[in-house]
Amino acid sequence: MTSYKSVAMRKGNLYKKILIIILIITCFPAALIGLSFYFIGTEQIENELMQTHRSQLEKDRERIEEQLAHIELTASQWALNPQFDEKLKDIDFYKQFLVTQELYKSLSIIKGSSTLIDQVYLYVDGQRLLVSEDEGIIQLTEENNHIYHTLLQDNRSILWTKAAIRKAGTSLSLVHALPRFGALIITLNESKFNDMVSELTVDKKGSSFIIKENGEWVTTGMDGVQAPSDQAVFLGNEVLKRSTEADSFILKWNKEDYSVSYGKFSRANSTWIYITATPVSQLIAPVLLMSRMILVVSGVGIATAIFLSWFGSVRLYSPIHHLVNMFRETGSGKHGGEADEFSFIKNQWQQLIHESHYLQFRIEEQSSMLREGFLLQLVQGHLYSFTEKELRDRMIDFGWNVDEKCFSIMVVQLVGFFNSPGNFLEKDRQLITFAAANIIEELACSKLDAPAVINFQDLTIGLMVAFPAEKHWRQFKSELFKLADEITATLNALLKLNVIISIGKSTDLIGEIPNVLQEVRQTLPFRTLEENNQVLDMDEFLPPMTNASYYPFQLEKEIHSAVRRGDGEEAGRLIGQFFEDMRDHRTTEFALLQSALYLLGSILQTIIQIGFNPHHLYKGENLFEQLVKKREQDEIHVWFNDKVLAPFAKEYSETQDSQLKSFVKSAIDTIDTCYMNDISLEVCADQLGIHPVRLSKGFKQIVGTTFIDFLTKVRIDKSKELLRSTDWKIHDIAKQVGYNPSYFNKIFRKHEGMTASEYRSLCKGEH
């Protein structure tokens, strides 16, 4: 045969023409596209980047406004709660500890309503008190009380302020006035708030901050930095000159251009402005790089096109030659005297087809595994990107007849595993599920046309069924109910387990099958606990609402009392009674789990309040995540005993220090004998040789109140005794019990609700 080189020699002019044509075809579009991208696309990309930056600012502004509005709404809702009415003005928070405990819970709920909240205080103006879930009851000095009292002088019922609130320093705080007696004060976490504000600051040269329309600074956007930088002051002044609600503009600062964007939003009768500034060079850096890359790629493309044009013109007739050589080099074929290369390639192609058929046969042998894998991906929603036609084609490829078919899902859940008479172990779950899946498949195949069983490995089995579209759904569903009864009876007899079956709705779309499965599985927790076997119908299913709000609050209080005493055995017994009470009220599995989660949270709160760290106590385990996976009442009860109460009871027992009790008793004796002297926690601790912090915690844990509160109570009781039994002047009685006369009148009125003179007159009147 004549080689391609000799062919090129004979047709040199033709090859030149081909080369010129190919050069024009390949190089001209590449050059045109490259120049278009550079001159048109660069500007468009830059505009899009700037627009994206502005859109992101608007989203961040809305998110900040939404978070602050949520906190304001929370404060307003709780301010209207009867728990915060005017009766708190004269209440004795030390004596009425139940009211105080409820206040602690409410303040804790408010604090947990937003991740931005750092602390929540209840300020009682008349008593000069701050109530906090973390710090307890705080007695304010005259000077400190003036700060809080001044906040209430504002005519607004709600305001944002940066006044010094307890430990918050100058952090942003929301003050919501409570009519006629105090205020609810919510302080924000400065670090988290600044992180939210400065989220768009991608360069250390940029800045993000919030100011009020009157020029007052809300935050600089940087932790620990209260005074704004020169750049921030300059940007703020420029924005304040503008009257639009939101805008973006370019501003030069220190010889560098900045993209400045701002947006206004209203907060508590004032207008706040969220401002962010980013160096323009930082924003368009990707555009510059892309522009250069476009030029480089275009140049490389043109050079490559020139080379390929020459190479293609030379090798125009060589592909067949290379293909023949490839067959020969791989040893897949030998020249059998064919007339030409095309005949040789034809023979080799037929051989490849034969091999392809063999491989297809091998794939069909594995189709069962592929079919099961496809079905699992389908019901779990992993094939959401496929169209309905593609899904149907796939199912047809796997052997399903889906033409003119409707579909439904039946979910079978095995319950009673934990206390089954079969004495199953935890490791037997997958084995039991596998056995149940085989039983269900055998029963379903005898009743239905090509059902598909899905083993979820967690005592749950899915059954996908198909029925002709012309067949009425209610008629077919009656067949499913009969099958459900047969499955229930068989599994009860063979596995000694109870069965909950939920039958989903019908659908004519394969793509809707994952949604049907999800809905079916969501109905399972609403089973009634006292019924062993149940069949739920999605078409008629409505979660029971009559007992949805039942909760054994009295038992919860008794459980908390046992926990505070460290009596794990009693707490475990009460928890068992708690769940039995829930069962007696015909509650659902879902309601039981919700109540268990709430009980767990309240127990952990009690553990924290008596001085233990749950993170250390439970070695960092996520108890809530473990509890959510439990389904049965007995299993949940045992889990509470083993995972929650047992570690706590052990730690509680180990931390009961008899020496600390002795120290506290000695401190009480010192107070009883030396209350008239200038005595303090530090003095007592020094006399006993113990650290003041340890004595304070032990005093609070054992006595139930603080050192100073106990000392105050002793002095007030002694003064009341002297007022009743002597005619001493009040001035002398004050000195006798260790108080300055002017301060004695205030502290006596605060604790007794009347002056010392009024108390003496009242006692004489009773006699």
C-alpha positions in Angstrom: 0.0 0.0 0.0 1.1 3.6 -0.6 2.1 5.4 2.7 0.6 8.6 3.9 3.9 10.4 3.2 3.8 9.6 -0.5 0.2 10.7 -0.6 1.2 14.0 0.9 3.9 14.5 -1.6 1.5 14.0 -4.6 -1.1 16.3 -3.2 1.1 19.1 -1.8 -1.1 21.9 -3.2 -4.2 20.4 -1.8 -2.6 20.0 1.6 -1.6 23.7 1.5 -5.1 24.7 0.8 -6.4 22.5 3.5 -3.9 24.0 5.9 -5.0 27.5 5.1 -8.7 26.7 5.5 -8.1 24.9 8.8 -6.0 27.8 10.0 -8.8 30.2 9.2 -11.5 27.9 10.8 -9.6 27.3 14.0 -7.7 30.5 14.7 -10.3 33.2 13.8 -13.0 32.0 16.3 -10.5 31.5 19.1 -9.1 35.1 18.6 -12.7 36.5 18.3 -13.8 34.7 21.5 -10.7 35.7 23.4 -11.0 39.4 22.6 -14.8 39.4 23.3 -14.2 37.8 26.7 -11.5 40.3 27.5 -13.3 43.5 26.5 -16.9 42.6 27.2 -16.8 39.8 29.8 -14.3 41.5 32.2 -16.5 44.5 32.7 -19.6 42.3 33.1 -17.9 40.1 35.6 -16.7 43.2 37.6 -20.2 44.5 37.7 -21.6 41.2 38.7 -19.0 41.0 41.6 -20.0 44.4 42.8 -23.7 43.5 42.6 -23.1 40.3 44.5 -21.2 42.2 47.2 -24.2 44.6 47.5 -26.7 41.7 47.6 -24.6 40.0 50.3 -24.6 43.2 52.3 -28.4 43.4 52.1 -28.7 39.8 53.2 -26.4 40.4 56.2 -28.3 43.6 57.1 -31.6 41.7 56.9 -30.1 38.8 59.0 -28.9 41.3 61.7 -32.2 43.1 61.7 -34.0 39.8 61.9 -31.9 38.6 64.9 -32.4 41.9 66.7 -36.1 41.9 66.0 -36.4 38.4 67.2 -34.7 39.4 70.5 -37.0 42.5 70.8 -40.1 40.3 70.1 -38.9 37.8 72.7 -38.5 40.5 75.3 -41.9 42.0 74.5 -43.6 38.6 74.7 -42.0 37.8 78.1 -42.8 41.3 79.4 -46.5 40.5 78.9 -46.1 37.2 80.7 -48.1 37.2 84.0 -45.0 35.9 85.7 -43.4 39.4 85.3 -46.2 41.4 86.7 -46.2 44.0 89.5 -46.3 41.5 92.3 -42.5 41.0 91.9 -42.1 44.6 93.2 -42.5 43.5 96.8 -41.8 39.8 96.7 -39.1 38.3 99.0 -37.0 36.4 96.4 -35.1 34.6 99.2 -38.1 33.2 101.0 -40.3 32.5 98.0 -37.8 30.3 96.4 -40.3 28.6 94.1 -41.1 31.9 92.5 -37.4 32.6 92.2 -36.8 29.1 90.6 -39.5 29.8 88.0 -37.9 33.1 87.3 -34.6 31.4 86.8 -36.2 29.0 84.3 -37.9 31.8 82.4 -34.7 33.8 82.2 -32.8 30.7 81.0 -35.5 30.2 78.3 -35.1 33.8 77.1 -31.3 33.4 77.1 -31.6 30.2 75.0 -33.9 31.8 72.4 -31.0 33.3 70.5 -27.3 32.5 70.2 -26.6 36.3 70.3 -27.8 36.6 73.9 -25.0 36.6 76.5 -27.0 37.2 79.7 -30.6 38.1 80.8 -31.4 40.1 84.0 -34.6 41.0 85.7 -34.1 44.4 87.4 -36.4 45.2 90.4 -36.2 48.9 91.0 -37.8 49.2 94.4 -35.7 46.5 95.9 -32.5 47.4 94.0 -32.1 43.8 92.9 -30.9 42.1 89.8 -32.1 38.5 89.2 -30.0 36.3 86.9 -30.2 32.6 86.1 -26.4 32.4 86.2 -25.6 34.8 89.0 -28.6 34.4 91.2 -30.0 37.4 93.2 -27.7 40.4 93.2 -28.1 43.2 95.6 -27.1 46.5 93.9 -25.3 49.4 95.6 -26.7 52.9 95.5 -24.3 53.9 92.7 -25.0 50.8 90.6 -28.7 51.1 91.1 -28.6 54.6 89.7 -27.4 53.3 86.4 -30.3 50.9 86.0 -32.8 53.5 87.5 -31.6 56.0 84.9 -32.4 53.6 82.1 -36.1 53.5 83.2 -36.4 57.3 83.0 -36.5 57.1 79.3 -40.0 57.5 78.0 -39.6 54.5 75.7 -40.7 51.1 76.9 -37.9 49.4 75.0 -34.5 50.7 74.0 -31.0 49.6 73.0 -28.2 50.9 75.1 -24.4 50.5 75.6 -24.6 51.5 79.3 -22.6 49.3 81.6 -24.8 46.3 82.5 -23.3 44.1 85.1 -20.5 42.1 83.6 -21.3 43.1 80.0 -19.1 46.2 80.1 -20.1 48.4 77.2 -21.7 45.5 75.2 -25.0 46.2 73.4 -28.0 45.6 75.7 -31.8 45.7 75.2 -33.8 47.2 78.1 -37.5 46.4 78.1 -39.4 48.3 80.9 -41.8 46.4 83.1 -44.5 48.8 84.2 -44.2 50.3 87.6 -41.4 48.1 89.1 -38.4 47.3 86.9 -37.1 46.1 83.5 -36.1 43.0 81.6 -32.5 43.5 80.4 -30.9 41.4 77.7 -27.2 41.8 76.9 -25.7 40.6 73.7 -22.5 38.5 73.2 -20.2 41.2 71.9 -17.9 38.6 70.1 -20.8 36.9 68.3 -22.5 40.2 67.4 -19.2 41.6 66.0 -18.6 38.4 64.0 -22.1 38.9 62.4 -21.4 42.5 61.7 -17.9 42.0 60.2 -18.8 38.9 58.1 -18.3 40.9 54.9 -14.9 42.2 55.9 -12.7 40.0 53.8 -9.5 42.1 54.1 -7.9 43.7 57.1 -7.9 47.1 55.3 -11.7 47.0 55.2 -14.2 47.5 58.0 -17.9 46.8 58.9 -19.7 48.6 61.7 -23.1 50.0 62.8 -24.0 53.5 63.7 -27.2 55.4 64.5 -28.6 58.1 62.3 -27.7 60.7 65.0 -24.0 59.6 64.8 -24.0 57.5 67.9 -21.9 54.3 67.5 -23.6 50.9 68.0 -20.6 48.7 67.4 -17.2 49.1 65.7 -17.4 45.5 64.5 -14.2 44.5 66.4 -14.0 42.8 69.8 -12.6 44.9 72.6 -12.4 48.0 70.4 -14.9 50.7 71.6 -13.4 53.7 69.9 -13.9 53.8 66.1 -10.9 54.0 63.9 -10.2 57.1 61.8 -11.2 55.2 58.7 -14.6 54.2 60.3 -15.2 57.8 61.5 -14.5 59.1 57.9 -16.8 56.4 56.3 -19.6 57.1 58.9 -19.5 60.8 58.2 -19.7 60.3 54.5 -22.7 57.9 54.8 -24.5 60.2 57.2 -24.5 62.9 54.5 -26.6 60.7 52.2 -30.3 60.6 52.5 -31.0 57.3 50.6 -32.1 54.2 52.6 -29.4 52.0 51.0 -26.7 52.7 48.4 -23.2 51.7 47.2 -20.4 54.0 46.1 -16.7 54.3 45.6 -14.7 56.4 48.2 -11.0 57.1 48.4 -9.2 56.7 51.7 -5.5 56.9 52.1 -4.9 56.9 48.4 -6.9 53.7 47.9 -10.4 53.2 46.5 -13.0 51.5 48.7 -16.3 50.0 47.8 -18.7 51.4 50.4 -22.2 49.9 50.9 -24.7 50.7 53.5 -28.3 50.0 54.5 -30.6 51.5 57.1 -33.0 49.7 59.4 -35.2 50.8 62.3 -34.6 49.6 65.9 -36.6 50.8 68.9 -37.5 54.3 67.7 -34.1 55.0 66.2 -32.5 54.3 62.8 -29.4 52.2 62.5 -27.0 52.2 59.6 -25.0 49.1 58.7 -21.9 50.1 56.8 -19.2 47.9 55.2 -16.2 49.0 53.2 -13.9 46.7 51.2 -10.9 47.7 49.0 -11.9 47.7 45.4 -8.6 46.0 44.6 -9.7 43.1 46.8 -13.1 42.8 45.0 -11.8 42.9 41.4 -8.7 40.8 42.1 -10.4 37.7 40.6 -11.5 39.8 37.6 -8.0 41.0 36.9 -6.6 37.4 37.2 -9.4 36.1 35.0 -8.7 38.8 32.4 -5.1 37.9 32.2 -5.9 34.2 32.1 -8.3 34.9 29.2 -5.5 36.6 27.2 -3.0 33.8 28.0 -5.5 31.0 27.2 -6.5 32.8 24.0 -2.9 33.1 23.0 -2.2 29.5 23.8 -5.4 28.5 22.0 -4.3 30.3 18.8 -0.8 28.8 18.9 -2.3 25.4 19.5 -4.7 25.9 16.6 -1.9 26.8 14.3 0.1 23.7 15.3 -3.0 21.4 15.1 -3.9 22.8 11.7 -0.6 21.8 10.3 -0.6 18.5 12.1 -4.2 17.7 11.0 -3.5 18.5 7.3 -0.5 16.0 7.4 -2.4 13.3 9.3 -5.7 13.7 7.6 -5.7 10.1 6.2 -3.8 8.5 9.1 -6.6 7.6 11.6 -7.4 4.3 9.9 -3.8 3.4 9.8 -3.4 4.1 13.5 -6.5 2.1 14.3 -5.2 -1.0 12.5 -1.9 -0.7 14.2 -3.7 -0.4 17.6 -5.5 -3.7 17.0 -2.3 -5.4 16.0 -0.1 -4.0 18.8 -2.7 -5.1 21.4 -2.7 -8.6 19.9 -6.5 -8.5 19.7 -6.6 -9.4 16.0 -4.5 -10.8 13.2 -4.7 -9.9 9.5 -6.7 -12.7 8.0 -6.2 -11.8 4.3 -8.9 -9.1 4.3 -9.2 -7.0 1.2 -8.4 -3.8 3.1 -8.2 -2.2 6.5 -11.9 -1.6 6.6 -12.7 -5.3 6.4 -10.1 -6.0 9.1 -11.7 -3.3 11.3 -15.1 -4.8 10.7 -14.0 -8.2 11.8 -12.4 -6.8 15.0 -15.6 -4.8 15.7 -17.7 -7.9 15.5 -15.3 -9.6 18.0 -15.7 -6.6 20.4 -19.5 -6.9 20.1 -19.3 -10.6 21.1 -17.2 -9.7 24.1 -19.7 -7.0 25.0 -22.5 -9.5 25.0 -20.5 -11.7 27.3 -19.9 -8.9 29.7 -23.6 -8.0 29.6 -24.4 -11.6 30.6 -22.1 -11.2 33.6 -23.7 -8.0 34.6 -27.1 -9.5 34.5 -25.9 -12.2 36.9 -25.1 -9.3 39.3 -28.4 -7.5 38.6 -29.9 -8.5 41.9 -27.3 -6.5 43.8 -27.5 -3.6 41.4 -31.3 -3.7 41.6 -31.2 -3.5 45.4 -28.7 -0.7 45.4 -30.7 1.3 42.9 -33.9 0.9 44.9 -32.1 2.0 48.1 -30.8 5.1 46.4 -34.2 5.8 45.0 -36.2 5.7 48.2 -33.5 7.7 50.1 -33.8 10.5 47.6 -30.3 10.3 46.1 -31.6 10.2 42.6 -33.4 13.6 42.8 -31.4 14.9 39.7 -33.0 12.3 37.4 -36.1 13.1 35.4 -39.2 11.0 35.7 -38.5 9.4 32.3 -34.9 8.6 33.3 -36.1 6.9 36.5 -38.7 4.9 34.6 -36.1 3.8 32.1 -33.7 2.8 34.8 -36.4 0.7 36.5 -37.3 -0.9 33.2 -33.6 -1.8 32.8 -33.6 -3.4 36.2 -36.6 -5.6 35.3 -39.5 -3.6 36.8 -42.8 -3.2 34.9 -43.7 0.4 35.5 -45.8 1.2 32.5 -49.3 2.5 33.6 -48.5 1.8 37.2 -49.0 3.6 40.5 -46.8 3.1 43.5 -47.0 3.1 47.3 -44.7 2.4 50.3 -45.5 0.2 53.3 -43.1 0.5 56.3 -42.9 -2.3 58.9 -41.2 -1.4 62.2 -40.4 -4.1 64.9 -41.0 -2.9 68.5 -40.6 -4.6 71.8 -37.0 -5.6 71.0 -35.7 -4.3 74.3 -37.9 -6.4 76.5 -38.7 -9.2 74.1 -39.1 -12.8 75.5 -36.5 -13.8 72.9 -33.8 -12.1 75.0 -32.2 -10.5 72.0 -28.9 -8.6 72.4 -28.1 -5.2 70.9 -25.9 -6.8 68.3 -28.8 -8.9 67.0 -30.7 -5.9 65.6 -29.3 -6.2 62.0 -29.8 -10.0 62.1 -33.4 -9.7 63.3 -34.1 -7.0 60.6 -32.6 -9.3 57.9 -34.8 -12.2 59.0 -37.9 -10.0 59.1 -37.1 -8.7 55.6 -36.9 -12.2 54.2 -40.2 -13.2 55.8 -41.9 -10.0 54.5 -40.6 -10.6 51.0 -41.8 -14.1 50.9 -45.3 -13.1 52.2 -45.5 -10.1 49.8 -44.4 -12.1 46.7 -47.3 -14.5 47.3 -49.9 -11.7 47.4 -48.6 -8.9 45.2 -47.0 -8.4 41.8 -43.2 -7.9 42.0 -42.9 -6.1 45.4 -39.5 -4.6 46.4 -38.2 -5.0 49.9 -35.8 -2.5 51.4 -33.8 -3.4 54.6 -33.0 -0.3 56.6 -30.9 -2.4 59.1 -32.6 -0.7 62.1 -35.6 -3.0 62.8 -37.4 -1.1 60.0 -38.3 -2.7 56.6 -39.7 -0.9 53.6 -42.0 -2.5 51.0 -42.5 -0.7 47.7 -45.5 -2.0 45.9 -47.0 -1.2 42.4 -50.5 -1.7 41.1 -52.2 -1.0 37.8 -53.3 2.7 37.3 -56.8 1.6 36.3 -57.3 -0.2 39.6 -58.9 1.8 42.4 -56.5 2.7 45.2 -59.0 1.8 48.0 -59.5 -1.6 46.5 -55.7 -2.2 46.4 -55.3 -0.8 49.9 -57.7 -3.4 51.3 -55.2 -6.0 49.9 -52.4 -4.2 51.7 -54.3 -4.3 55.0 -54.8 -8.1 54.6 -51.1 -8.4 53.9 -50.3 -6.2 56.9 -52.4 -8.5 59.2 -50.6 -11.6 57.8 -47.2 -10.0 58.3 -48.1 -9.0 61.9 -49.3 -12.5 62.8 -46.3 -14.2 61.2 -43.7 -11.9 62.9 -45.4 -12.1 66.2 -45.3 -15.9 66.1 -41.8 -16.3 64.7 -39.8 -13.4 66.1 -41.9 -12.7 69.3 -41.8 -9.0 68.4 -44.7 -6.5 68.0 -45.2 -4.9 64.7 -46.1 -1.3 63.7 -47.1 -1.0 60.0 -47.7 2.3 58.2 -49.2 2.3 54.7 -48.3 5.4 52.6 -50.3 7.3 50.1 -50.4 6.3 46.4 -48.5 8.2 43.7 -48.1 7.8 39.9 -44.7 9.4 39.9 -41.5 7.5 40.7 -39.8 10.7 41.7 -42.3 11.1 44.6 -41.5 7.7 46.2 -38.8 9.2 48.5 -41.4 11.8 49.8 -44.0 9.1 50.4 -41.4 7.0 52.4 -40.5 10.1 54.4 -44.1 10.8 55.3 -44.7 7.2 56.2 -41.7 7.0 58.5 -42.8 10.3 60.1 -46.1 8.7 61.2 -44.5 5.8 63.1 -43.6 7.9 66.2 -47.3 8.7 66.6 -48.3 5.2 67.4 -50.2 4.7 70.7 -47.8 3.2 73.2 -50.3 0.8 75.0 -51.3 -0.9 71.8 -48.8 -3.7 70.8 -49.6 -4.1 67.1 -50.9 -1.3 65.0 -51.6 -0.5 61.3 -51.5 3.2 60.4 -53.1 4.5 57.2 -51.5 7.7 55.8 -54.7 8.6 53.9 -56.7 8.8 57.2 -53.8 9.5 59.6 -54.0 12.6 61.8 -51.7 12.8 64.8 -53.7 12.6 68.1 -53.9 16.0 69.7 -56.2 15.4 72.7 -53.4 14.5 75.1 -50.6 16.3 73.3 -50.1 18.8 76.1 -50.1 16.4 79.0 -46.9 16.4 81.1 -46.4 15.1 84.7 -45.1 18.3 86.2 -45.5 17.2 89.8 -43.4 14.1 89.2 -40.8 16.2 87.4 -40.5 18.4 90.6 -40.1 15.3 92.7 -37.4 14.0 90.3 -35.6 17.3 90.6 -35.8 17.2 94.4 -34.3 13.7 94.4 -31.5 14.8 92.1 -30.7 17.8 94.3 -30.4 15.3 97.2 -28.1 13.1 95.1 -30.6 10.2 95.5 -30.1 8.5 92.2 -32.1 5.4 93.2 -35.2 7.5 94.1 -34.8 9.6 91.0 -34.7 6.5 88.8 -37.9 5.1 90.5 -39.7 8.4 89.9 -38.6 8.5 86.3 -40.1 5.0 85.8 -43.3 6.4 87.4 -43.0 9.4 85.1 -43.1 7.2 82.0 -45.8 5.0 83.3 -48.0 8.1 83.9 -47.4 9.1 80.3 -48.4 5.7 79.1 -51.6 5.7 81.3 -52.7 8.9 79.5 -52.6 7.2 76.1 -49.7 9.2 74.9 -47.9 8.5 71.6 -44.3 7.5 71.0 -43.6 10.9 69.6 -45.1 12.7 72.7 -43.2 10.3 75.0 -39.9 11.2 73.3 -40.6 14.9 73.4 -41.4 14.7 77.1 -38.2 12.6 77.7 -36.1 15.2 75.9 -37.7 18.0 78.0 -37.1 16.0 81.2 -33.5 15.4 80.3 -32.9 19.1 79.7 -34.5 20.0 83.1 -32.4 17.3 84.9 -29.2 18.7 83.3 -30.2 22.2 84.4 -30.7 21.0 88.0 -27.3 19.3 87.9 -25.7 22.5 86.7 -27.5 24.5 89.4 -26.1 22.3 92.2 -22.6 22.8 91.0 -21.7 20.0 88.6 -20.4 20.3 85.0 -22.4 18.0 82.7 -19.7 18.1 80.0 -17.1 16.7 82.5 -19.6 14.4 84.2 -20.7 12.7 81.0 -17.3 12.9 79.3 -18.5 15.1 76.5 -21.2 12.7 75.2 -24.2 14.1 73.4 -27.0 12.8 75.6 -29.8 14.4 73.5 -28.5 12.6 70.4 -28.4 9.3 72.2 -32.0 9.8 73.6 -33.5 10.6 70.2 -32.5 7.2 68.9 -34.5 5.4 71.7 -38.1 4.3 70.9 -39.4 2.1 73.7 -40.5 3.2 77.1 -38.5 0.6 79.0 -35.4 1.3 76.9 -35.6 5.0 77.7 -36.1 4.3 81.4 -33.0 2.1 81.6 -31.0 4.6 79.5 -31.9 7.4 82.0 -30.8 5.2 84.9 -27.5 4.0 83.3 -26.4 7.1 81.3 -27.8 10.0 83.3 -28.4 9.2 86.9 -25.7 6.6 87.7 -22.7 8.8 86.7 -24.3 11.8 88.6 -25.0 9.8 91.7 -21.5 8.5 91.8 -20.0 11.9 91.3 -22.3 13.4 93.9 -21.4 10.8 96.5 -17.7 11.4 95.9 -17.9 15.1 96.2 -19.8 15.2 99.5 -17.0 16.6 101.7 -17.7 16.2 105.4 -14.9 18.7 106.2 -16.7 21.3 104.1 -19.9 20.8 106.1 -17.8 21.3 109.3 -16.4 24.5 107.9 -19.9 25.8 107.1 -21.1 24.9 110.6 -18.2 26.7 112.1 -19.0 29.8 109.9 -22.6 29.7 111.1 -21.5 29.5 114.7 -19.2 32.5 114.1 -22.1 34.4 112.7 -24.4 33.5 115.6 -21.8 34.8 118.2 -20.1 37.6 116.3 -22.9 39.0 114.2 -22.6 42.5 115.9 -19.0 42.8 114.7 -17.7 43.7 111.3 -17.7 40.2 110.0 -17.2 39.1 106.3 -16.8 35.9 104.2 -13.1 36.6 103.9 -12.6 36.9 107.6 -14.4 33.7 108.4 -12.5 31.8 105.6 -9.2 33.1 107.0 -10.1 32.0 110.5 -11.1 28.5 109.2 -8.1 28.3 106.9 -10.2 27.8 103.8 -10.4 29.7 100.5 -13.3 32.2 100.4 -14.6 30.8 97.1 -14.8 27.3 98.4 -16.5 28.4 101.6 -19.0 30.5 99.6 -19.9 27.6 97.3 -20.1 25.2 100.2 -22.3 27.7 102.2 -24.6 28.1 99.2 -24.8 24.3 98.6 -25.4 23.3 102.2 -27.4 26.2 103.7 -29.1 27.1 100.4 -28.3 30.8 100.6 -25.3 33.1 100.4 -23.0 34.0 103.3 -24.1 37.7 103.3 -27.8 36.8 103.0 -27.5 34.5 106.0 -25.6 37.1 108.0 -28.3 39.7 107.1 -31.1 37.4 108.2 -29.4 36.7 111.5 -28.9 40.4 112.2 -32.5 41.2 111.2 -33.9 38.5 113.4 -31.8 39.8 116.4 -33.0 43.3 115.8 -36.6 42.1 115.7 -36.1 40.4 119.0 -34.7 43.6 120.5 -37.5 45.7 119.1 -40.1 43.3 120.7 -38.4 42.8 124.1 -36.7 46.1 124.8 -37.3 49.9 124.7 -33.9 50.7 123.3 -33.7 53.4 120.7 -33.6 52.2 117.1 -30.2 53.9 116.8 -28.8 51.7 119.6 -30.4 48.6 118.3 -28.8 49.2 114.8 -25.3 49.4 116.4 -26.0 46.4 118.6 -26.6 44.2 115.5 -23.7 45.6 113.6 -25.3 48.1 111.2 -24.9 51.8 110.6 -28.2 53.4 111.7 -29.1 54.9 108.4 -28.4 51.7 106.5 -30.2 49.7 109.1 -33.5 51.4 108.3 -33.1 50.6 104.6 -32.2 47.0 105.0 -34.9 46.4 107.6 -37.5 47.9 105.3 -36.3 45.9 102.4 -36.6 42.6 104.3 -39.7 43.2 106.4 -41.7 45.6 104.1 -41.9 48.1 106.9 -39.7 50.4 109.0 -38.3 49.3 112.4 -40.6 51.8 114.2 -43.6 50.4 112.4 -42.6 46.9 113.3 -42.2 47.8 117.0 -45.6 49.5 117.0 -47.2 46.5 115.3 -45.8 44.1 117.9 -47.0 46.4 120.8 -50.4 46.6 119.2 -50.7 42.8 119.1 -49.9 42.6 122.9 
